[in-house]
Amino acid sequence: MTTFKMTIAYDGTRYQGWQRLGNTDLTIQGKIEAVLSKLFERPILIDGSGRTDAGVHAKAQIASVELPKNRIDPKSLGEINHYLPEDIQVLSMEKTDDRFHARFNAKQKIYRYRISVSPAGNVFERKEMIRIEDPLNLEAMRRAASFLIGEHDFQSFTAMKSKTKSTVRTIESITITALSNEIQIDFLGNGFLRQQVRLMMGLLIQVAQGVVKPKAVKEILEEKSRANTRAIAPAKGLCLERVIY
């Protein structure tokens, strides 16, 4: 068997997230595994760099997979994509060290959240961003975001129910960029909890709308409780941009 590093792009709109589920075939991982298993005539499992929620997109999700030796040739990538849905595509497959694991070897990830502020909206990218017509205070958003940077216990910002797994993560930076008709918020961190980015984004939007004061973000972070983070940003605005190894 040979280990391959797969780079995968997908529009998560109609899927129940990355991770395979027993009660539906509408997952990214499940779709790719089904195609690989059919082509190689044996059960094939893949490991992603991490889960993405239902409705979340990816430009460069990374997965590792072991495939039979001498069964991959230049035509294989085209054949795999031929059988995949149009909203899931494998961009590349590279032979890699047999010890490579997409999740365990990942060092950092970059997620981007997109907000349309155009009065007319964006017809062609409407599935990839949310639309907010009211003015947003980006300076207040930046002040609030500064409290989230660094190593913290993000228990206030996760839907994870397990009490045994650590909720400590490190966010290296949160970059807020204003374009002509769009605001982009980039999150760089060593890893993210379930729904963490969307919960942080939901609170930052409330700050930008004047509903919540910037300093409240620090207080909510220190409370380590989901009680005050009920606003969750819609999944469609979020995209996994890059995984860093």
LUMPAMAR-308378 format. One line per field, with one value per residue: residue number from 1; x, z, y of N, C-alpha, C, O in turn. Coordinates in pm, whole numbers, plus 50000, padded with zeros to 5 digits. Layout:
k = (NUM/...)
n_c1 = (X/...)
n_c3 = (Z/...)
n_c2 = (Y/...)
ca_c1 = (X/...)
ca_c3 = (Z/...)
ca_c2 = (Y/...)
c_c1 = (X/...)
c_c3 = (Z/...)
c_c2 = (Y/...)
o_c1 = (X/...)
o_c3 = (Z/...)
o_c2 = (Y/...)
***
This chain:
k = (1/2/3/4/5/6/7/8/9/10/11/12/13/14/15/16/17/18/19/20/21/22/23/24/25/26/27/28/29/30/31/32/33/34/35/36/37/38/39/40/41/42/43/44/45/46/47/48/49/50/51/52/53/54/55/56/57/58/59/60/61/62/63/64/65/66/67/68/69/70/71/72/73/74/75/76/77/78/79/80/81/82/83/84/85/86/87/88/89/90/91/92/93/94/95/96/97/98/99/100/101/102/103/104/105/106/107/108/109/110/111/112/113/114/115/116/117/118/119/120/121/122/123/124/125/126/127/128/129/130/131/132/133/134/135/136/137/138/139/140/141/142/143/144/145/146/147/148/149/150/151/152/153/154/155/156/157/158/159/160/161/162/163/164/165/166/167/168/169/170/171/172/173/174/175/176/177/178/179/180/181/182/183/184/185/186/187/188/189/190/191/192/193/194/195/196/197/198/199/200/201/202/203/204/205/206/207/208/209/210/211/212/213/214/215/216/217/218/219/220/221/222/223/224/225/226/227/228/229/230/231/232/233/234/235/236/237/238/239/240/241/242/243/244/245)
n_c1 = (50085/50040/50086/49894/49866/49588/49437/49150/48858/48544/48196/48003/47727/47501/47558/47602/47823/48179/48253/48197/47877/47650/47383/47328/47424/47514/47771/48097/48333/48220/48125/48363/48501/48328/48353/48631/48641/48485/48636/48878/48795/48772/48730/48793/48926/48949/49137/49066/49196/49053/48720/48454/48167/47817/47723/47946/48226/48520/48834/49074/49087/49261/49345/49449/49533/49554/49646/49632/49947/50091/49852/49776/49777/49851/49593/49419/49331/49153/48964/48866/48747/48557/48359/48283/48051/47976/48015/48215/48556/48866/49165/49437/49667/49923/50207/50328/50511/50484/50418/50271/49990/49687/49541/49683/49933/49891/49963/49867/49565/49371/49082/48824/48582/48309/48140/47887/47839/47720/47467/47313/47376/47544/47500/47624/47791/47640/47603/47828/47872/47742/47486/47475/47302/47296/47513/47843/48054/48372/48605/48532/48479/48737/48865/48728/48796/49063/49076/49045/49272/49563/49657/49390/49123/48862/48603/48363/48304/48222/48048/48104/48045/48182/48344/48593/48781/49026/48963/49129/49287/49498/49489/49643/49611/49359/49231/49081/48939/48837/48675/48554/48277/48253/48334/48603/48700/48969/49080/49350/49487/49601/49428/49076/48776/48461/48227/48350/48463/48235/48079/48242/48244/47974/47943/48124/48000/47773/47898/47996/47757/47672/47533/47657/47916/48266/48446/48300/48348/48589/48506/48311/48469/48627/48437/48382/48153/47866/47648/47625/47686/47508/47451/47514/47706/47588/47650/47719/47884/48140/48466/48716/49029/49303/49539/49812/50127)
n_c3 = (50000/49934/50064/50015/49981/49969/49815/49851/49725/49805/49778/50039/50064/50030/50196/50491/50635/50676/50796/50772/50810/50966/50902/50667/50327/50253/50298/50279/50315/50305/50038/49886/49978/49891/49612/49577/49685/49501/49263/49329/49408/49667/50023/50101/50316/50423/50585/50710/50754/50948/51080/50900/50949/50873/50568/50550/50355/50158/50030/50020/50161/50333/50300/50401/50259/50211/49938/49698/49576/49262/49136/49082/48836/48586/48488/48691/48870/48715/48668/48924/48985/48786/48876/49111/49266/49116/49297/49461/49444/49378/49397/49381/49406/49588/49628/49946/50259/50437/50700/50715/50828/50780/50978/51228/51167/51097/51140/51149/51068/50831/50831/50654/50682/50510/50440/50272/50185/49997/49845/49659/49676/49597/49325/49211/49406/49625/49780/49927/50107/50368/50388/50501/50554/50718/50851/50960/51241/51209/51348/51612/51597/51547/51788/51964/51858/51924/52183/52155/52050/52089/52329/52466/52674/52502/52573/52588/52329/52169/52038/52128/52332/52497/52806/52858/52664/52567/52553/52491/52275/52029/51885/51631/51476/51383/51109/50971/50684/50476/50177/49861/49835/50028/50331/50474/50703/50845/51012/51182/51322/51554/51553/51558/51748/51746/51571/51655/51512/51388/51610/51736/51530/51514/51753/51709/51497/51628/51794/51600/51512/51722/51927/52125/52354/52284/52495/52624/52501/52604/52867/52825/52716/52939/53109/53032/52936/52744/52767/52699/52432/52211/51961/51646/51359/51022/50840/50569/50510/50574/50509/50472/50412/50399/50499/50706/50713)
n_c2 = (49881/50230/50556/50845/51199/51392/51672/51854/52010/52155/52237/52289/52310/52131/51920/51712/51784/51714/51461/51109/50955/50728/50732/50866/50932/51172/51311/51459/51306/51049/51037/51050/50825/50624/50639/50583/50326/50188/50217/50092/49850/49751/49808/50144/50381/50719/50981/51291/51631/51748/51799/51954/52157/52092/52235/52400/52511/52415/52506/52383/52127/51871/51530/51204/50891/50538/50350/50078/49963/50059/50112/50364/50607/50866/50907/50853/51055/51207/51010/50958/51207/51210/51039/51156/51391/51711/51915/51835/51794/51637/51789/51734/51456/51330/51124/51033/51031/50725/50757/50983/51163/51314/51454/51431/51535/51797/52141/52407/52588/52774/52954/53120/53373/53513/53813/53969/54305/54444/54642/54513/54247/53934/53751/53523/53423/53371/53146/53129/53325/53538/53790/54119/54404/54630/54888/54800/54810/54798/54855/54819/54547/54453/54521/54357/54107/54093/53999/53730/53627/53426/53172/53002/52876/52764/52695/52832/52869/52647/52360/52118/51840/51668/51618/51535/51589/51827/52176/52377/52594/52759/53071/53232/53463/53703/53835/54112/54223/54482/54498/54628/54554/54365/54191/54026/53780/53636/53351/53224/52944/52684/52481/52401/52394/52212/52397/52629/52853/52961/53031/53221/53405/53473/53616/53825/53955/54050/54235/54415/54514/54660/54543/54399/54481/54534/54454/54262/54024/53926/53876/53679/53477/53413/53312/53052/52917/52827/52987/53259/53272/53227/53310/53203/53212/53179/52873/52883/53099/53030/52900/52654/52745/52675/52425/52389/52236)
ca_c1 = (50000/50111/50012/49878/49810/49485/49386/49009/48774/48401/48087/47936/47588/47400/47612/47592/47955/48287/48265/48101/47772/47584/47242/47315/47541/47543/47889/48209/48416/48147/48119/48494/48531/48246/48414/48758/48612/48436/48744/48982/48729/48798/48697/48896/48892/49039/49143/49075/49270/48958/48580/48385/48025/47720/47710/48074/48299/48665/48912/49191/49086/49364/49314/49549/49470/49642/49592/49717/50062/50085/49715/49755/49850/49806/49450/49340/49266/49038/48863/48803/48660/48446/48253/48240/47959/48043/48046/48331/48661/49001/49251/49566/49704/50068/50267/50390/50568/50382/50381/50190/49848/49634/49497/49785/50049/49853/50017/49778/49458/49317/48941/48780/48437/48281/48015/47854/47779/47671/47322/47246/47415/47625/47419/47701/47859/47544/47614/47958/47882/47615/47463/47432/47278/47323/47656/47917/48165/48484/48703/48482/48500/48881/48896/48671/48873/49194/49065/49042/49403/49648/49613/49279/49023/48749/48482/48247/48287/48219/47931/48155/47983/48272/48411/48725/48872/49070/48906/49233/49340/49573/49460/49759/49568/49227/49251/48954/48971/48721/48684/48452/48142/48266/48425/48661/48761/49055/49120/49466/49506/49658/49317/48950/48674/48336/48151/48420/48474/48101/48035/48319/48199/47842/47961/48190/47898/47693/47978/47999/47622/47646/47449/47746/48036/48388/48506/48219/48409/48686/48431/48248/48577/48670/48327/48387/48014/47798/47526/47621/47731/47404/47448/47609/47702/47547/47760/47756/47986/48268/48542/48850/49113/49436/49593/49956/50201)
ca_c3 = (50000/49925/50126/49932/50036/49879/49835/49811/49732/49799/49815/50143/50077/50043/50270/50636/50689/50624/50852/50732/50907/50938/50864/50542/50240/50215/50364/50186/50335/50256/49891/49832/50010/49806/49478/49583/49708/49374/49166/49369/49433/49805/50111/50116/50413/50419/50708/50682/50849/51053/51035/50875/50980/50762/50498/50541/50233/50168/49909/50022/50267/50312/50350/50374/50221/50166/49818/49649/49494/49116/49086/49055/48720/48556/48457/48808/48926/48630/48687/49055/48974/48697/48953/49222/49231/49069/49408/49533/49348/49429/49318/49358/49486/49589/49713/50063/50357/50492/50835/50707/50866/50753/51101/51333/51124/51068/51236/51157/50967/50804/50791/50613/50683/50414/50459/50163/50230/49876/49849/49566/49699/49494/49271/49180/49524/49735/49865/49992/50201/50419/50351/50608/50494/50814/50866/51061/51303/51199/51453/51732/51571/51564/51932/52022/51809/51990/52306/52120/52000/52190/52380/52560/52684/52422/52609/52560/52184/52104/52058/52174/52460/52577/52917/52875/52563/52593/52473/52479/52140/52010/51764/51602/51426/51322/51018/50918/50563/50411/50032/49814/49866/50105/50445/50492/50834/50840/51142/51175/51452/51552/51546/51597/51804/51672/51560/51722/51428/51367/51735/51751/51426/51553/51856/51648/51420/51726/51835/51489/51501/51841/52020/52233/52368/52258/52615/52665/52443/52704/52980/52781/52702/53073/53176/52993/52932/52621/52800/52635/52292/52139/51821/51565/51222/50925/50791/50430/50498/50624/50418/50508/50305/50389/50611/50704/50770)
ca_c2 = (50000/50357/50667/50964/51323/51441/51807/51842/52130/52121/52328/52210/52352/52025/51807/51712/51802/51629/51326/51006/50926/50601/50746/50940/50929/51310/51368/51468/51188/50933/51038/51019/50685/50538/50638/50512/50184/50134/50213/49999/49722/49711/49921/50245/50484/50834/51061/51433/51713/51784/51802/52081/52144/52090/52362/52471/52481/52403/52524/52295/52026/51771/51397/51101/50765/50431/50287/49968/50001/50042/50127/50506/50657/51003/50914/50819/51174/51237/50905/50982/51324/51177/50974/51241/51499/51832/52004/51780/51761/51613/51877/51669/51339/51320/51022/51095/50939/50634/50801/51106/51155/51448/51523/51435/51613/51936/52237/52522/52597/52907/52960/53254/53401/53619/53887/54062/54430/54509/54665/54423/54110/53871/53642/53405/53372/53380/53027/53130/53437/53588/53930/54208/54535/54737/54920/54724/54881/54706/54883/54750/54405/54425/54526/54235/53993/54090/53921/53588/53587/53365/53041/53017/52770/52813/52620/52918/52879/52517/52275/51989/51806/51587/51686/51477/51643/51964/52284/52479/52611/52882/53149/53316/53593/53723/53948/54162/54301/54543/54517/54722/54507/54242/54188/53893/53761/53518/53296/53135/52881/52551/52386/52465/52305/52204/52522/52739/52973/53017/53093/53344/53497/53522/53718/53941/54027/54124/54351/54510/54573/54740/54467/54355/54563/54456/54395/54147/53903/53879/53822/53553/53380/53373/53241/52910/52870/52861/53060/53391/53264/53154/53355/53128/53262/53075/52790/52905/53203/52981/52815/52613/52795/52612/52348/52409/52122)
c_c1 = (50089/50025/50012/49822/49715/49449/49247/48938/48628/48313/48001/47786/47492/47447/47601/47730/48056/48272/48156/48003/47701/47443/47220/47440/47580/47652/48003/48296/48350/48144/48253/48530/48452/48306/48545/48737/48563/48549/48850/48928/48765/48762/48816/48846/48994/49031/49160/49155/49183/48818/48540/48236/47941/47712/47838/48152/48447/48727/49028/49190/49193/49319/49430/49477/49576/49574/49686/49829/50033/49943/49682/49840/49796/49658/49362/49264/49142/48926/48790/48705/48541/48328/48207/48137/48036/48082/48153/48434/48794/49097/49386/49580/49854/50113/50339/50445/50457/50338/50294/50045/49791/49595/49611/49905/50017/49903/49923/49672/49415/49173/48908/48628/48411/48143/47997/47788/47731/47520/47245/47278/47496/47553/47501/47774/47768/47551/47742/47976/47744/47605/47411/47421/47311/47473/47719/48036/48286/48591/48660/48502/48646/48920/48847/48754/49006/49191/49070/49178/49490/49595/49507/49201/48897/48620/48355/48213/48294/48089/47974/48103/48076/48340/48555/48827/48903/49001/49003/49287/49416/49534/49575/49717/49425/49240/49120/48985/48843/48751/48569/48311/48141/48361/48471/48728/48836/49100/49235/49489/49562/49552/49192/48851/48549/48257/48223/48424/48339/48048/48112/48270/48062/47851/48027/48093/47810/47767/47976/47865/47585/47560/47529/47868/48160/48444/48426/48277/48508/48615/48368/48353/48618/48562/48329/48249/47950/47677/47513/47673/47632/47395/47556/47595/47664/47667/47808/47864/48126/48334/48678/48942/49242/49468/49745/50024/50347)
c_c3 = (50000/49985/50033/50014/49933/49915/49772/49825/49728/49840/49914/50155/50105/50124/50421/50702/50626/50667/50806/50845/50868/50885/50737/50458/50196/50304/50262/50194/50279/50105/49831/49858/49922/49666/49478/49602/49581/49274/49200/49413/49570/49894/50127/50213/50403/50552/50670/50787/50967/50994/50998/50896/50854/50701/50483/50419/50261/50032/49903/50149/50232/50372/50318/50348/50179/50050/49770/49560/49347/49060/49057/48936/48686/48528/48581/48865/48846/48649/48819/49046/48882/48775/49074/49176/49192/49182/49502/49428/49420/49340/49287/49449/49475/49678/49827/50154/50417/50632/50834/50744/50858/50879/51201/51296/51095/51179/51257/51046/50951/50758/50753/50621/50596/50439/50341/50223/50110/49886/49758/49592/49583/49444/49260/49300/49647/49830/49946/50088/50254/50380/50471/50550/50588/50824/50980/51111/51307/51304/51583/51717/51592/51713/52000/51984/51881/52118/52280/52075/52115/52229/52487/52569/52617/52450/52582/52412/52116/52134/52106/52314/52551/52685/52935/52774/52592/52499/52462/52336/52134/51878/51744/51557/51378/51240/50954/50804/50499/50264/49989/49853/49957/50222/50461/50628/50831/50980/51120/51313/51440/51547/51597/51645/51717/51684/51622/51638/51410/51493/51762/51652/51460/51657/51798/51564/51514/51776/51726/51468/51622/51945/52145/52235/52342/52381/52667/52612/52541/52821/52945/52768/52840/53148/53148/52996/52802/52644/52723/52492/52210/51993/51745/51420/51126/50865/50654/50411/50529/50526/50478/50392/50288/50515/50599/50778/50795)
c_c2 = (50125/50468/50788/51079/51380/51585/51813/51975/52086/52238/52248/52232/52238/51904/51826/51720/51707/51485/51232/50981/50798/50614/50827/50923/51070/51370/51368/51343/51063/50924/50997/50873/50589/50527/50559/50362/50117/50117/50107/49864/49664/49830/50016/50351/50596/50909/51207/51508/51755/51787/51944/52056/52132/52229/52442/52422/52460/52426/52426/52209/51922/51639/51304/50970/50664/50360/50177/50019/49974/50052/50273/50546/50796/51016/50898/50938/51210/51136/50924/51097/51300/51120/51054/51343/51624/51926/51947/51743/51740/51691/51814/51547/51322/51204/51090/50988/50853/50674/50926/51077/51297/51523/51539/51522/51759/52029/52356/52513/52742/52892/53104/53263/53522/53680/53982/54186/54510/54529/54570/54277/54056/53745/53513/53345/53373/53260/53027/53246/53472/53736/54007/54348/54650/54763/54841/54807/54787/54732/54816/54599/54368/54427/54399/54113/53980/54006/53770/53535/53535/53229/53062/52886/52823/52735/52700/52919/52743/52444/52137/51959/51727/51671/51637/51533/51790/52062/52402/52479/52744/52947/53246/53456/53588/53850/53987/54259/54352/54563/54608/54681/54386/54263/54043/53887/53629/53478/53198/53077/52742/52442/52455/52359/52304/52335/52642/52866/53040/53085/53222/53448/53555/53632/53843/54022/54109/54248/54457/54578/54657/54670/54428/54446/54477/54385/54275/54017/53843/53814/53688/53444/53325/53295/53091/52846/52915/52952/53191/53390/53184/53195/53280/53175/53150/53003/52833/53012/53155/52884/52782/52648/52715/52536/52353/52293/52159)
o_c1 = (50198/49904/50116/49741/49756/49432/49230/48955/48593/48349/47935/47724/47409/47384/47592/47750/48024/48276/48038/48040/47694/47389/47106/47549/47667/47628/48004/48327/48414/48159/48258/48584/48503/48310/48567/48807/48596/48559/48905/49003/48785/48762/48925/48736/49113/48930/49258/49179/49234/48801/48586/48185/47987/47696/47839/48144/48495/48680/49075/49280/49213/49262/49500/49373/49676/49460/49806/49809/49962/49917/49571/49961/49702/49602/49242/49148/49038/48809/48668/48592/48436/48212/48103/48134/48152/48171/48179/48405/48829/49109/49443/49514/49907/50062/50404/50428/50348/50232/50247/49986/49842/49614/49634/49971/50109/49887/49901/49688/49422/49145/48958/48556/48480/48044/48083/47694/47705/47451/47126/47213/47513/47547/47453/47816/47816/47510/47765/48083/47642/47704/47314/47519/47351/47552/47656/48108/48299/48661/48744/48537/48676/48999/48916/48778/49058/49294/49096/49198/49490/49501/49530/49212/48833/48540/48250/48106/48365/48027/47890/48115/48052/48388/48630/48948/48817/48984/48963/49328/49400/49544/49602/49780/49375/49257/49054/49048/48752/48844/48495/48232/48042/48456/48390/48804/48776/49150/49220/49508/49571/49585/49199/48844/48534/48225/48161/48393/48328/47978/48054/48256/48037/47777/47989/48102/47775/47707/47957/47859/47479/47518/47475/47919/48160/48485/48478/48257/48512/48657/48371/48327/48639/48593/48282/48230/47974/47611/47403/47700/47667/47338/47675/47485/47704/47772/47927/47928/48222/48269/48747/48934/49285/49429/49800/49985/50424)
o_c3 = (50058/49960/49980/50105/49821/50033/49655/49925/49657/49922/49875/50247/50196/50122/50472/50812/50536/50583/50801/50963/50750/50828/50701/50511/50111/50375/50170/50092/50213/50049/49736/49771/49883/49608/49389/49541/49555/49208/49112/49449/49585/49845/50164/50196/50379/50622/50605/50897/51072/50873/51057/50866/50743/50772/50412/50383/50372/49931/49795/50232/50115/50482/50219/50408/50118/50062/49797/49479/49311/48950/49012/48934/48752/48542/48576/48903/48903/48647/48826/49094/48899/48745/49133/49058/49231/49166/49609/49334/49511/49221/49181/49552/49366/49789/49808/50130/50445/50677/50939/50696/50922/50887/51252/51384/51070/51298/51370/50947/51045/50658/50815/50576/50606/50456/50315/50301/50121/49932/49778/49535/49481/49515/49296/49295/49760/49945/50026/50146/50192/50344/50535/50501/50542/50808/51083/51031/51399/51345/51656/51813/51650/51757/52084/52067/51897/52157/52371/52063/52225/52170/52586/52483/52667/52359/52555/52374/52017/52238/52123/52404/52672/52658/53016/52798/52636/52380/52428/52284/52221/51772/51829/51594/51337/51294/50890/50824/50471/50229/50073/49899/49964/50214/50463/50665/50815/51056/51048/51410/51331/51538/51670/51589/51626/51794/51638/51687/51416/51483/51806/51686/51437/51650/51834/51559/51484/51797/51755/51413/51625/52042/52255/52130/52375/52372/52744/52671/52560/52870/53025/52804/52855/53242/53231/53051/52754/52548/52685/52435/52146/51912/51775/51366/51148/50842/50625/50306/50512/50466/50529/50285/50175/50625/50493/50888/50843)
o_c2 = (50126/50472/50827/51059/51414/51617/51781/52045/51991/52323/52152/52179/52248/51798/51938/51668/51630/51395/51268/50984/50764/50519/50854/50902/51086/51468/51286/51282/50981/50815/50918/50805/50484/50418/50477/50281/50001/50014/50042/49774/49543/49943/49973/50405/50571/50901/51243/51456/51793/51780/52041/51948/52159/52328/52542/52305/52483/52374/52390/52217/51890/51635/51324/50941/50700/50315/50182/50109/49881/50004/50304/50521/50841/51125/50927/50926/51240/51171/50907/51087/51361/51148/51024/51378/51639/52009/52003/51670/51816/51662/51837/51536/51301/51187/51193/50869/50904/50632/50970/50981/51388/51644/51648/51576/51838/52000/52399/52442/52821/52825/53198/53175/53623/53609/54065/54176/54630/54438/54548/54189/54123/53645/53405/53229/53375/53270/52937/53263/53440/53799/53967/54404/54757/54671/54818/54867/54707/54639/54762/54531/54263/54344/54342/54026/53870/53950/53692/53414/53591/53178/53131/52798/52915/52713/52642/52965/52726/52464/52048/52042/51719/51781/51690/51525/51866/52035/52513/52375/52830/52886/53332/53555/53483/53959/53905/54362/54275/54636/54659/54764/54313/54341/53950/53977/53523/53561/53099/53151/52686/52323/52554/52249/52386/52379/52748/52974/53162/53186/53321/53566/53673/53731/53954/54144/54223/54354/54576/54688/54719/54734/54424/54484/54358/54270/54195/53911/53721/53710/53594/53329/53205/53221/53012/52738/53026/52991/53230/53496/53084/53123/53292/53177/53035/53063/52822/53017/53230/52799/52870/52588/52689/52575/52324/52256/52077)
***
